[in-house]
């Protein structure tokens, strides 16, 4: 799969999420500015980015856009290290949607960055507003990695002792972990992702989804859904088939069903959706109360996602349902789910 195809798949998912949540009067805050919102039917746009060049490029794109349908403001700050409230003044608690369509995974380099990002999101959202985006699916990636580790152990003495494989290879991509280890730390687990025909690799951090949910709850955001892109598409195929055909016409059949070759790359990503509760409209969405004893900063222990399902309130109309069987780190495609905690 070429770099272009992979990026177009990612762009499809971004556009699909925006189409579900955006409306003509919405105020949308975009963390780490992404041009997928250029054509969005919204009322006001707030772009926040640590990169001045990214803001400049988006400003230029808006200036040359034929008919921008919304007004726009920009803020040059890093949402994972700075307190946005001190910069926005009266604009806090005004966003209907805060989206992070890229770079969430880099905020999981440290706990401090992840906490700061989520507290900034909570301060930007109005009650009832949504925080949503896309990130690499750690469940898929870690399951593939664990298969390599299991194969290593099965081979036993035929391989060098104390050498844990640190690479995942498929026809479409290669993932290389910076540190060879079998444990999954909650923060800072870095890897390089290189797709076929890419010139260079991109560096990411695995997002430990139970920790993501816990930190979000502590910041005042309630869990709605984390769903692998393959299932996100399948659950919303009626609405999204035409959109996928527009972005990547060779990855679905005439009925809109994904072809086998699309699952490998699309399955590397997941959508996430959280909501800031509005106590005046409805009771807060129930977030799973995760047992603090299962948060070991050295490794993953015994969290199971059925805690989410038992206390889950069905998501808003138009969202795909949450599967009843997910892995320890999140959803992942069905064939890569862990039946039990690691």
C-alpha positions as a Markdown table, in Angstrom:
| # | Residue | x | y | z |
|---|---|---|---|---|
| 1 | Unk | 0.0 | 0.0 | 0.0 |
| 2 | Unk | 1.5 | 3.3 | -1.0 |
| 3 | Unk | 2.0 | 6.3 | 1.2 |
| 4 | Unk | -0.7 | 8.1 | -0.7 |
| 5 | Unk | -3.3 | 5.4 | -0.2 |
| 6 | Unk | -2.5 | 5.2 | 3.5 |
| 7 | Unk | -2.9 | 8.9 | 4.0 |
| 8 | Unk | -6.1 | 8.9 | 2.0 |
| 9 | Unk | -7.5 | 6.2 | 4.3 |
| 10 | Unk | -6.6 | 8.3 | 7.3 |
| 11 | Unk | -8.2 | 11.4 | 5.6 |
| 12 | Unk | -11.4 | 9.4 | 5.0 |
| 13 | Unk | -11.7 | 8.6 | 8.7 |
| 14 | Unk | -11.1 | 12.2 | 9.7 |
| 15 | Unk | -13.7 | 13.5 | 7.3 |
| 16 | Unk | -16.2 | 10.8 | 8.4 |
| 17 | Unk | -15.8 | 11.8 | 12.1 |
| 18 | Unk | -16.2 | 15.5 | 11.3 |
| 19 | Unk | -19.3 | 14.9 | 9.2 |
| 20 | Unk | -20.9 | 13.0 | 12.1 |
| 21 | Unk | -20.3 | 15.7 | 14.7 |
| 22 | Unk | -20.1 | 19.0 | 12.9 |
| 23 | Unk | -23.1 | 21.2 | 12.2 |
| 24 | Unk | -23.6 | 24.7 | 10.6 |
| 25 | Unk | -23.6 | 26.5 | 13.9 |
| 26 | Unk | -20.9 | 24.5 | 15.7 |
| 27 | Unk | -17.7 | 26.0 | 17.2 |
| 28 | Unk | -15.0 | 23.5 | 16.5 |
| 29 | Unk | -11.6 | 23.6 | 18.1 |
| 30 | Unk | -8.8 | 21.8 | 16.2 |
| 31 | Unk | -5.8 | 20.7 | 18.2 |
| 32 | Unk | -2.7 | 20.4 | 16.0 |
| 33 | Unk | -4.3 | 22.0 | 12.9 |
| 34 | Unk | -5.6 | 19.7 | 10.2 |
| 35 | Unk | -6.8 | 20.9 | 6.8 |
| 36 | Unk | -9.7 | 18.3 | 6.8 |
| 37 | Unk | -11.8 | 21.0 | 8.4 |
| 38 | Unk | -11.4 | 23.4 | 5.5 |
| 39 | Unk | -14.7 | 22.3 | 3.9 |
| 40 | Unk | -16.6 | 21.6 | 7.1 |
| 41 | Unk | -20.0 | 23.1 | 7.6 |
| 42 | Unk | -19.4 | 24.8 | 10.9 |
| 43 | Unk | -20.0 | 28.2 | 12.4 |
| 44 | Unk | -16.6 | 29.1 | 14.0 |
| 45 | Unk | -13.1 | 27.5 | 13.9 |
| 46 | Unk | -10.4 | 27.7 | 16.5 |
| 47 | Unk | -7.0 | 26.3 | 15.4 |
| 48 | Unk | -4.4 | 25.6 | 18.1 |
| 49 | Unk | -0.9 | 24.4 | 17.2 |
| 50 | Unk | 2.6 | 24.5 | 18.6 |
| 51 | Unk | 3.9 | 25.0 | 15.0 |
| 52 | Unk | 3.7 | 28.5 | 13.7 |
| 53 | Unk | 4.3 | 27.2 | 10.1 |
| 54 | Unk | 1.2 | 24.9 | 10.4 |
| 55 | Unk | -0.9 | 27.8 | 11.5 |
| 56 | Unk | 0.5 | 29.9 | 8.7 |
| 57 | Unk | -0.3 | 27.2 | 6.1 |
| 58 | Unk | -3.8 | 26.8 | 7.3 |
| 59 | Unk | -4.4 | 30.6 | 7.3 |
| 60 | Unk | -3.2 | 30.7 | 3.7 |
| 61 | Unk | -5.5 | 27.8 | 2.7 |
| 62 | Unk | -8.5 | 29.6 | 4.3 |
| 63 | Unk | -7.6 | 32.9 | 2.5 |
| 64 | Unk | -7.5 | 31.1 | -0.8 |
| 65 | Unk | -10.6 | 29.0 | -0.1 |
| 66 | Unk | -13.4 | 29.9 | -2.5 |
| 67 | Unk | -16.2 | 30.3 | 0.1 |
| 68 | Unk | -15.2 | 29.6 | 3.7 |
| 69 | Unk | -18.4 | 29.0 | 5.6 |
| 70 | Unk | -17.1 | 30.0 | 9.0 |
| 71 | Unk | -15.0 | 32.5 | 10.9 |
| 72 | Unk | -11.6 | 31.5 | 12.3 |
| 73 | Unk | -9.2 | 32.2 | 15.2 |
| 74 | Unk | -5.8 | 30.8 | 15.7 |
| 75 | Unk | -3.6 | 30.3 | 18.8 |
| 76 | Unk | 0.1 | 29.5 | 18.7 |
| 77 | Unk | 0.5 | 27.3 | 21.8 |
| 78 | Unk | 1.3 | 23.7 | 22.5 |
| 79 | Unk | -1.9 | 22.1 | 24.0 |
| 80 | Unk | 0.2 | 19.3 | 25.6 |
| 81 | Unk | 2.5 | 21.6 | 27.6 |
| 82 | Unk | 0.8 | 25.0 | 28.1 |
| 83 | Unk | -2.3 | 26.1 | 29.9 |
| 84 | Unk | -4.7 | 27.2 | 27.2 |
| 85 | Unk | -7.0 | 29.0 | 29.6 |
| 86 | Unk | -4.5 | 31.8 | 30.1 |
| 87 | Unk | -4.5 | 32.5 | 26.4 |
| 88 | Unk | -8.2 | 32.2 | 25.5 |
| 89 | Unk | -9.7 | 34.4 | 28.2 |
| 90 | Unk | -13.5 | 34.6 | 27.5 |
| 91 | Unk | -13.3 | 31.8 | 24.9 |
| 92 | Unk | -13.1 | 28.9 | 27.3 |
| 93 | Unk | -16.0 | 26.5 | 27.6 |
| 94 | Unk | -17.3 | 27.6 | 24.1 |
| 95 | Unk | -16.4 | 24.7 | 21.8 |
| 96 | Unk | -19.1 | 22.2 | 20.7 |
| 97 | Unk | -16.4 | 19.9 | 19.4 |
| 98 | Unk | -12.7 | 19.6 | 20.2 |
| 99 | Unk | -10.9 | 17.4 | 17.7 |
| 100 | Unk | -7.4 | 15.9 | 17.7 |
| 101 | Unk | -7.0 | 14.3 | 14.3 |
| 102 | Unk | -3.3 | 13.7 | 14.6 |
| 103 | Unk | -0.6 | 13.8 | 17.3 |
| 104 | Unk | -2.6 | 12.5 | 20.3 |
| 105 | Unk | -0.1 | 9.6 | 20.5 |
| 106 | Unk | 2.8 | 12.0 | 20.9 |
| 107 | Unk | 1.1 | 13.5 | 24.0 |
| 108 | Unk | 1.5 | 10.1 | 25.6 |
| 109 | Unk | 5.2 | 10.4 | 25.7 |
| 110 | Unk | 4.8 | 11.5 | 29.4 |
| 111 | Unk | 1.9 | 11.6 | 31.9 |
| 112 | Unk | 2.3 | 15.3 | 32.3 |
| 113 | Unk | 1.7 | 16.0 | 28.6 |
| 114 | Unk | -1.3 | 13.7 | 28.5 |
| 115 | Unk | -2.8 | 15.3 | 31.6 |
| 116 | Unk | -2.2 | 18.8 | 30.3 |
| 117 | Unk | -3.8 | 18.0 | 26.9 |
| 118 | Unk | -7.0 | 16.6 | 28.5 |
| 119 | Unk | -7.4 | 19.4 | 31.0 |
| 120 | Unk | -7.1 | 21.9 | 28.1 |
| 121 | Unk | -9.7 | 20.0 | 26.2 |
| 122 | Unk | -12.1 | 20.1 | 29.2 |
| 123 | Unk | -11.6 | 23.8 | 29.5 |
| 124 | Unk | -12.3 | 24.4 | 25.8 |
| 125 | Unk | -15.5 | 22.4 | 25.7 |
| 126 | Unk | -18.9 | 23.6 | 26.6 |
| 127 | Unk | -21.0 | 21.2 | 28.7 |
| 128 | Unk | -22.3 | 18.5 | 26.4 |
| 129 | Unk | -19.5 | 19.0 | 23.9 |
| 130 | Unk | -17.5 | 16.2 | 22.4 |
| 131 | Unk | -13.7 | 15.5 | 22.2 |
| 132 | Unk | -12.9 | 13.2 | 19.3 |
| 133 | Unk | -10.2 | 12.1 | 17.0 |
| 134 | Unk | -8.0 | 9.4 | 15.6 |
| 135 | Unk | -4.9 | 7.7 | 16.9 |
| 136 | Unk | -2.9 | 4.5 | 16.1 |
| 137 | Unk | -4.7 | 1.5 | 17.6 |
| 138 | Unk | -2.3 | 0.2 | 20.4 |
| 139 | Unk | -4.3 | -3.0 | 20.8 |
| 140 | Unk | -3.7 | -3.9 | 17.2 |
| 141 | Unk | 0.0 | -3.0 | 17.3 |
| 142 | Unk | 0.7 | -4.6 | 20.6 |
| 143 | Unk | -1.2 | -7.8 | 19.7 |
| 144 | Unk | 1.0 | -8.1 | 16.6 |
| 145 | Unk | 4.1 | -7.5 | 18.7 |
| 146 | Unk | 3.0 | -10.1 | 21.3 |
| 147 | Unk | 2.6 | -12.6 | 18.5 |
| 148 | Unk | 6.3 | -12.1 | 17.6 |
| 149 | Unk | 7.3 | -12.4 | 21.2 |
| 150 | Unk | 5.2 | -15.6 | 21.5 |
| 151 | Unk | 6.9 | -17.0 | 18.4 |
| 152 | Unk | 10.3 | -16.2 | 19.9 |
| 153 | Unk | 9.5 | -18.1 | 23.1 |
| 154 | Unk | 8.1 | -21.1 | 21.1 |
| 155 | Unk | 11.3 | -21.3 | 19.2 |
| 156 | Unk | 13.2 | -21.6 | 22.6 |
| 157 | Unk | 16.9 | -22.2 | 22.4 |
| 158 | Unk | 17.1 | -21.8 | 18.6 |
| 159 | Unk | 17.2 | -18.1 | 19.1 |
| 160 | Unk | 19.7 | -16.0 | 21.0 |
| 161 | Unk | 18.9 | -15.7 | 24.8 |
| 162 | Unk | 17.5 | -12.5 | 26.2 |
| 163 | Unk | 16.9 | -11.1 | 22.7 |
| 164 | Unk | 13.2 | -10.0 | 22.4 |
| 165 | Unk | 12.1 | -9.2 | 18.8 |
| 166 | Unk | 11.3 | -5.5 | 18.4 |
| 167 | Unk | 10.0 | -5.4 | 14.8 |
| 168 | Unk | 6.6 | -6.0 | 13.1 |
| 169 | Unk | 6.6 | -6.5 | 9.4 |
| 170 | Unk | 3.7 | -6.8 | 7.0 |
| 171 | Unk | 3.3 | -6.4 | 3.3 |
| 172 | Unk | 2.2 | -2.8 | 3.9 |
| 173 | Unk | 4.4 | -1.5 | 6.7 |
| 174 | Unk | 7.1 | -2.0 | 9.3 |
| 175 | Unk | 6.9 | -1.1 | 13.0 |
| 176 | Unk | 10.1 | -1.0 | 15.0 |
| 177 | Unk | 10.1 | -0.4 | 18.8 |
| 178 | Unk | 12.9 | 1.7 | 20.2 |
| 179 | Unk | 13.4 | -0.5 | 23.2 |
| 180 | Unk | 13.2 | -4.3 | 23.1 |
| 181 | Unk | 10.9 | -5.3 | 26.0 |
| 182 | Unk | 7.8 | -7.4 | 26.7 |
| 183 | Unk | 6.2 | -4.9 | 29.1 |
| 184 | Unk | 3.9 | -2.1 | 28.1 |
| 185 | Unk | 4.7 | 1.1 | 30.1 |
| 186 | Unk | 1.7 | 3.4 | 30.3 |
| 187 | Unk | 3.7 | 6.3 | 28.8 |
| 188 | Unk | 6.7 | 6.7 | 26.5 |
| 189 | Unk | 6.5 | 3.4 | 24.6 |
| 190 | Unk | 8.0 | 4.7 | 21.3 |
| 191 | Unk | 8.0 | 3.0 | 17.9 |
| 192 | Unk | 8.7 | 3.9 | 14.3 |
| 193 | Unk | 6.1 | 3.3 | 11.7 |
| 194 | Unk | 7.2 | 3.1 | 8.1 |
| 195 | Unk | 4.8 | 2.3 | 5.3 |
| 196 | Unk | 5.9 | 0.7 | 2.0 |
| 197 | Unk | 7.3 | 3.3 | -0.4 |
| 198 | Unk | 7.7 | 5.8 | 2.5 |
| 199 | Unk | 11.0 | 7.6 | 2.4 |
| 200 | Unk | 11.3 | 7.8 | 6.2 |
| 201 | Unk | 9.6 | 6.5 | 9.3 |
| 202 | Unk | 7.3 | 8.4 | 11.7 |
| 203 | Unk | 7.8 | 8.2 | 15.4 |
| 204 | Unk | 4.8 | 7.5 | 17.6 |
| 205 | Unk | 4.0 | 6.5 | 21.2 |
| 206 | Unk | 1.6 | 3.8 | 22.1 |
| 207 | Unk | -1.6 | 5.1 | 23.8 |
| 208 | Unk | -2.6 | 3.0 | 26.7 |
| 209 | Unk | -6.4 | 3.2 | 26.4 |
| 210 | Unk | -7.3 | 2.4 | 30.0 |
| 211 | Unk | -5.0 | 5.2 | 31.2 |
| 212 | Unk | -6.4 | 7.5 | 28.5 |
| 213 | Unk | -9.9 | 6.8 | 29.8 |
| 214 | Unk | -8.8 | 7.3 | 33.4 |
| 215 | Unk | -7.0 | 10.6 | 32.8 |
| 216 | Unk | -9.9 | 11.9 | 30.7 |
| 217 | Unk | -12.3 | 11.1 | 33.6 |
| 218 | Unk | -10.1 | 12.9 | 36.0 |
| 219 | Unk | -10.1 | 16.0 | 33.7 |
| 220 | Unk | -13.9 | 15.9 | 33.5 |
| 221 | Unk | -14.5 | 14.0 | 30.2 |
| 222 | Unk | -16.6 | 10.9 | 30.1 |
| 223 | Unk | -15.9 | 7.9 | 27.8 |
| 224 | Unk | -18.2 | 7.3 | 24.9 |
| 225 | Unk | -16.4 | 5.1 | 22.5 |
| 226 | Unk | -13.1 | 3.8 | 21.2 |
| 227 | Unk | -13.4 | 1.8 | 18.0 |
| 228 | Unk | -11.1 | 0.4 | 15.4 |
| 229 | Unk | -11.5 | 2.1 | 12.0 |
| 230 | Unk | -12.4 | -1.2 | 10.3 |
| 231 | Unk | -15.4 | -1.6 | 12.7 |
| 232 | Unk | -16.1 | 2.1 | 12.6 |
| 233 | Unk | -16.6 | 1.8 | 8.9 |
| 234 | Unk | -18.5 | -1.4 | 8.9 |
| 235 | Unk | -20.9 | -0.2 | 11.6 |
| 236 | Unk | -21.6 | 3.0 | 9.5 |
| 237 | Unk | -21.1 | 1.6 | 6.0 |
| 238 | Unk | -24.5 | 2.8 | 4.7 |
| 239 | Unk | -23.5 | 6.4 | 5.5 |
| 240 | Unk | -19.8 | 6.2 | 4.7 |
| 241 | Unk | -19.5 | 4.0 | 1.7 |
| 242 | Unk | -19.7 | 6.9 | -0.8 |
| 243 | Unk | -17.1 | 8.8 | 1.2 |
| 244 | Unk | -14.7 | 5.9 | 1.1 |
| 245 | Unk | -15.2 | 5.5 | -2.6 |
| 246 | Unk | -14.4 | 9.2 | -3.0 |
| 247 | Unk | -11.1 | 9.0 | -1.1 |
| 248 | Unk | -9.9 | 5.4 | -1.9 |
| 249 | Unk | -12.1 | 3.9 | -4.7 |
| 250 | Unk | -10.1 | 0.7 | -5.0 |
| 251 | Unk | -10.6 | -0.5 | -1.4 |
| 252 | Unk | -14.2 | -1.5 | -1.3 |
| 253 | Unk | -16.5 | -3.6 | -3.5 |
| 254 | Unk | -19.6 | -2.2 | -5.3 |
| 255 | Unk | -21.7 | -2.8 | -2.2 |
| 256 | Unk | -19.3 | -0.7 | -0.1 |
| 257 | Unk | -17.7 | -3.6 | 1.8 |
| 258 | Unk | -14.0 | -3.3 | 2.6 |
| 259 | Unk | -11.8 | -5.5 | 0.5 |
| 260 | Unk | -9.3 | -7.7 | 2.5 |
| 261 | Unk | -6.2 | -5.7 | 1.5 |
| 262 | Unk | -7.6 | -2.6 | 3.2 |
| 263 | Unk | -7.9 | -4.1 | 6.7 |
| 264 | Unk | -4.2 | -4.3 | 7.4 |
| 265 | Unk | -3.6 | -0.5 | 7.1 |
| 266 | Unk | -7.0 | 0.8 | 8.2 |
| 267 | Unk | -6.9 | -1.5 | 11.2 |
| 268 | Unk | -3.8 | 0.3 | 12.5 |
| 269 | Unk | -6.0 | 3.3 | 13.6 |
| 270 | Unk | -8.9 | 3.8 | 16.0 |
| 271 | Unk | -11.4 | 6.5 | 16.6 |
| 272 | Unk | -12.0 | 7.9 | 20.1 |
| 273 | Unk | -15.0 | 9.9 | 21.4 |
| 274 | Unk | -15.4 | 11.5 | 24.9 |
| 275 | Unk | -18.0 | 14.0 | 26.1 |
| 276 | Unk | -18.0 | 16.7 | 28.7 |
| 277 | Unk | -21.2 | 16.0 | 30.7 |
| 278 | Unk | -23.9 | 18.6 | 30.9 |
| 279 | Unk | -25.7 | 18.0 | 34.3 |
| 280 | Unk | -28.5 | 20.4 | 33.4 |
| 281 | Unk | -29.5 | 18.3 | 30.4 |
| 282 | Unk | -28.9 | 14.7 | 31.3 |
| 283 | Unk | -27.0 | 12.7 | 33.9 |
| 284 | Unk | -23.3 | 12.2 | 33.1 |
| 285 | Unk | -22.4 | 9.3 | 30.9 |
| 286 | Unk | -21.1 | 6.5 | 33.0 |
| 287 | Unk | -17.3 | 6.0 | 32.7 |
| 288 | Unk | -15.9 | 2.7 | 33.9 |
| 289 | Unk | -14.3 | 3.0 | 37.4 |
| 290 | Unk | -11.0 | 1.4 | 36.8 |
| 291 | Unk | -9.3 | -0.3 | 39.7 |
| 292 | Unk | -6.3 | 1.9 | 40.6 |
| 293 | Unk | -4.4 | -1.2 | 41.7 |
| 294 | Unk | -4.3 | -2.3 | 38.1 |
| 295 | Unk | -2.3 | 0.7 | 37.0 |
| 296 | Unk | 1.2 | -0.4 | 37.3 |
| 297 | Unk | 3.6 | 2.1 | 35.8 |
| 298 | Unk | 6.0 | -0.7 | 34.8 |
| 299 | Unk | 3.6 | -2.9 | 33.0 |
| 300 | Unk | 0.0 | -3.7 | 32.1 |
| 301 | Unk | -1.8 | -5.9 | 34.5 |
| 302 | Unk | -5.5 | -6.9 | 34.8 |
| 303 | Unk | -7.8 | -4.3 | 33.2 |
| 304 | Unk | -10.7 | -5.7 | 31.1 |
| 305 | Unk | -12.8 | -3.7 | 28.8 |
| 306 | Unk | -16.0 | -5.5 | 29.9 |
| 307 | Unk | -16.0 | -3.0 | 32.7 |
| 308 | Unk | -16.8 | -0.3 | 30.2 |
| 309 | Unk | -19.6 | -2.3 | 28.6 |
| 310 | Unk | -21.3 | -3.1 | 31.8 |
| 311 | Unk | -21.6 | 0.6 | 32.7 |
| 312 | Unk | -21.9 | 2.0 | 29.2 |
| 313 | Unk | -24.7 | 4.2 | 28.0 |
| 314 | Unk | -25.4 | 3.8 | 24.3 |
| 315 | Unk | -23.7 | 6.4 | 22.1 |
| 316 | Unk | -25.5 | 9.0 | 20.2 |
| 317 | Unk | -27.5 | 8.1 | 17.1 |
| 318 | Unk | -25.3 | 7.7 | 14.1 |
| 319 | Unk | -22.3 | 6.2 | 16.0 |
| 320 | Unk | -21.2 | 2.6 | 15.6 |
| 321 | Unk | -22.1 | 0.4 | 18.5 |
| 322 | Unk | -19.4 | -0.7 | 20.9 |
| 323 | Unk | -18.3 | -4.3 | 20.4 |
| 324 | Unk | -18.9 | -6.7 | 23.3 |
| 325 | Unk | -15.4 | -8.2 | 23.1 |
| 326 | Unk | -12.4 | -6.0 | 23.2 |
| 327 | Unk | -8.8 | -6.4 | 24.2 |
| 328 | Unk | -6.9 | -5.1 | 27.2 |
| 329 | Unk | -5.6 | -2.0 | 25.4 |
| 330 | Unk | -8.7 | -1.1 | 23.4 |
| 331 | Unk | -10.7 | -2.5 | 20.5 |
| 332 | Unk | -8.4 | -3.8 | 17.7 |
| 333 | Unk | -9.8 | -5.9 | 14.8 |
| 334 | Unk | -11.6 | -9.0 | 15.9 |
| 335 | Unk | -8.9 | -11.4 | 15.0 |
| 336 | Unk | -6.3 | -9.5 | 17.1 |
| 337 | Unk | -8.3 | -9.2 | 20.4 |
| 338 | Unk | -6.9 | -10.6 | 23.6 |
| 339 | Unk | -9.5 | -13.0 | 25.2 |
| 340 | Unk | -7.9 | -12.4 | 28.6 |
| 341 | Unk | -5.7 | -9.7 | 30.1 |
| 342 | Unk | -2.0 | -10.0 | 29.7 |
